[in-house]
Each structure stands twice: as structure tokens, then as C-alpha cells.
Amino acid sequence: MEESNPQNGNSNSPNAAERLRIDPTKRDARKLFVGGVPGNVTDAEFRAFFESYGAIIDSVVMFDRDTGRSRGFGFVTFADEVSPVSAL
């Protein structure tokens, strides 16, 4: 039987993204709500701004699905619990 080895592509354990995934029903100190986001800010610009505070798992600017316009808020999830504190 071959052992699990991420270097050769054989892994029985979840990948890094799955290990860091946050259950949306749970509170997590790594996730921030960001209000007051200008309507012209893109997802890429939003993420780039917060990357200066630490490694990011996920970020999203919320858009209205009918109009495609920004709703003026977003969420950012950092890889650790220290980075969100420094972003505040």
C-alpha cells in the first residue's frame, strides 16, 4: 500500500484550501465584514488592499445580481487571526 505523500500527488488528507475552509454558520476571528466599499472597487483591488495586512484565504465584493452594481460591502478572510486585528 502506498503512503499518502502530497509531493507525489497522492494524498488522503484534505488540501490546504479545504483545511482552511470556514463553515459559514460559525463565527471566525479571521473573517471581516467590510462596509463602505466604493462602487468602483473591483474584487482584485479589494483583495490587493487587504493582502498588505497578511495572507488571504478568500475575499469578495458583493454585487447586486440584477444590476451588476456593487452593493458597497464585502468580506475578507485571512489565513491567521492576527492579520484582521492589524487591518482594523
C-alpha positions as CSV (number, residue, x, y, z in Angstrom):
1,M,0.0,0.0,0.0
2,E,1.3,3.4,-1.0
3,E,1.5,6.1,1.7
4,S,0.0,9.5,1.4
5,N,2.5,11.9,0.0
6,P,1.5,15.4,-1.1
7,Q,4.7,15.8,-3.1
8,N,3.9,13.0,-5.5
9,G,0.2,13.9,-5.7
10,N,-1.0,11.0,-3.5
11,S,-2.8,12.5,-0.6
12,N,-5.6,11.1,1.5
13,S,-5.9,14.3,3.5
14,P,-7.8,17.4,2.5
15,N,-5.8,20.0,0.6
16,A,-4.9,23.3,2.2
17,A,-8.0,25.2,1.0
18,E,-10.3,22.5,2.4
19,R,-8.4,22.6,5.8
20,L,-8.8,26.4,6.0
21,R,-12.4,26.5,4.8
22,I,-14.7,28.2,7.2
23,D,-18.2,26.9,8.0
24,P,-20.4,29.8,7.0
25,T,-22.6,29.2,10.1
26,K,-19.7,29.6,12.5
27,R,-18.0,32.8,13.9
28,D,-14.4,33.1,12.9
29,A,-12.0,35.7,14.0
30,R,-10.2,35.6,10.7
31,K,-13.2,36.9,8.7
32,L,-14.1,40.6,8.4
33,F,-17.1,42.4,7.1
34,V,-16.0,45.5,5.2
35,G,-18.6,48.2,4.7
36,G,-18.4,51.4,2.8
37,V,-16.7,49.9,-0.2
38,P,-16.8,52.4,-3.1
39,G,-18.9,51.2,-6.1
40,N,-16.0,51.2,-8.5
41,V,-13.7,48.9,-6.5
42,T,-13.1,45.5,-8.2
43,D,-12.6,42.2,-6.4
44,A,-8.9,42.3,-7.4
45,E,-8.4,45.8,-6.0
46,F,-10.2,44.8,-2.8
47,R,-8.1,41.7,-2.3
48,A,-4.8,43.6,-3.1
49,F,-5.6,46.2,-0.5
50,F,-6.1,43.7,2.3
51,E,-3.1,41.5,1.3
52,S,-0.9,44.2,2.7
53,Y,-2.1,43.1,6.1
54,G,-1.5,39.4,5.7
55,A,-2.2,36.2,3.7
56,I,-5.7,36.0,2.5
57,I,-7.8,32.8,2.1
58,D,-10.8,34.5,0.4
59,S,-12.2,37.9,-0.4
60,V,-15.3,39.1,-2.2
61,V,-17.0,42.3,-3.0
62,M,-20.8,41.8,-3.0
63,F,-22.6,42.8,-6.2
64,D,-26.3,43.0,-7.0
65,R,-27.1,40.1,-9.2
66,D,-29.8,42.0,-11.1
67,T,-28.0,45.2,-11.8
68,G,-24.3,44.0,-11.6
69,R,-23.6,47.1,-9.4
70,S,-21.6,46.9,-6.2
71,R,-23.7,46.7,-3.0
72,G,-21.0,48.7,-1.1
73,F,-19.7,45.9,1.1
74,G,-17.5,42.8,1.1
75,F,-15.8,40.1,3.1
76,V,-12.2,39.2,3.6
77,T,-10.9,36.1,5.3
78,F,-7.3,36.0,6.5
79,A,-5.2,32.9,7.0
80,D,-4.5,33.7,10.6
81,E,-6.2,35.5,13.5
82,V,-3.5,38.3,13.8
83,S,-3.9,39.9,10.4
84,P,-7.5,41.0,10.8
85,V,-6.6,42.8,14.0
86,S,-3.8,44.7,12.3
87,A,-6.2,45.6,9.4
88,L,-8.5,47.3,11.9
